[in-house]
């Protein structure tokens, strides 16, 4: 029995330029995660336009927070306020994501952020996004990844959905960074759902 083809998505920040969302959707891209906030006070003024355009094109879109060390409750509250204003917690949206890259963002931070966001946004499903080195050496998801947490691994090996690292809660693989996505001007991070997860497992 062969595995079904992975459903595709994009990871977007204020640095990417999507020129034609219809072309993106036409390339079988089904979901997009957009960085909307960072730390306790930065938010992307263009995120609302990007999220709305992606939703209008038929993509499941979600908000992402870039974590910095310290002030975890304030960061979670800032994210919830920002994402709520953008309508990012509506049913059918991609679940909210926490991006863990900065050093000193540890398991305690992740666990606390998830708990605060769930309570404040009245949602359960959360994505946690990090690079391979972070998953292999810094984070210990067994301490906080319950059945409503989905792990998102960044490893640009060019093999969608096959990151070469396993965890029972691993559901998304960022497999490439390149300019080959129709409708996007320049390189963009490309993602795939990891079997046996499906896109519905990533949605609110």
Secondary structure as GFF3:
##gff-version 3
##sequence-region A 1 204
A	DSSP	beta_strand	8	12	.	.	.	ID=ss1
A	DSSP	beta_strand	17	18	.	.	.	ID=ss2
A	DSSP	alpha_helix	21	26	.	.	.	ID=ss3
A	DSSP	beta_strand	29	38	.	.	.	ID=ss4
A	DSSP	beta_strand	42	43	.	.	.	ID=ss5
A	DSSP	alpha_helix	47	56	.	.	.	ID=ss6
A	DSSP	beta_strand	60	66	.	.	.	ID=ss7
A	DSSP	alpha_helix	72	85	.	.	.	ID=ss8
A	DSSP	beta_strand	96	100	.	.	.	ID=ss9
A	DSSP	alpha_helix	107	121	.	.	.	ID=ss10
A	DSSP	beta_strand	126	131	.	.	.	ID=ss11
A	DSSP	alpha_helix	132	137	.	.	.	ID=ss12
A	DSSP	three_ten_helix	141	143	.	.	.	ID=ss13
A	DSSP	beta_strand	149	154	.	.	.	ID=ss14
A	DSSP	beta_strand	170	178	.	.	.	ID=ss15
A	DSSP	beta_strand	184	185	.	.	.	ID=ss16
A	DSSP	beta_strand	188	193	.	.	.	ID=ss17
A	DSSP	three_ten_helix	199	202	.	.	.	ID=ss18
###
